[in-house]
Amino acid sequence: MPSLTVNERPVEIRMDPATPLLWALRDGANLTGTKYGCGTGECGACMVLVDGEARPSCTIPLSQAEGSTVTTIEGLSRDRSHPVQQALVAEQAIQCGFCTPGIAIAAAALLARNADPSEDEIRTSLTNLCRCGVYPRLVRAVQRAGRVLRGVETISAAPPPTVPLRDAARAVPALTPPKKP
């Protein structure tokens, strides 16, 4: 059983070691924020941090992730307070939201290396595909998140979740068990 650390928790995933990390996270660990897009590592929807580096999880076999530290969008910030998450909301850089987790992870990795990237560095680092075409807003969001990380600006754009994580499934009407007659 491959052992790794996911979102700061040690885990053993009981799946075939050849299983892509994407499916181990989604199906084995129930971390569904990481999305399946192209399956070839080109679109960036499945981006996660592996030992601090943004990598497409669809191309990494679980066996290769053995011993690694993996951070998914769920682990970036539980309360939406990460500067990238705040800036994406503040700059209205989210449309349909499908690509957003991968973009947030790629942006967080860039800003961890360089909190003041140029526009060219941002465009080079964020190779994620977004069918909604919010690229100019993404650049502004990453620049803004960098200013927050450097202490030049503060933002509070995304409210904290209103439902505690432990109660999330109970608060979803579609998942509420039917009342007995």
Summary of the structure (lengths in Angstrom):
residues: 181
radius of gyration: 17.1
end to end distance: 45.0
largest distance: 62.5
contacts: 543
relative contact order: 0.14
helix: 38%
strand: 12%
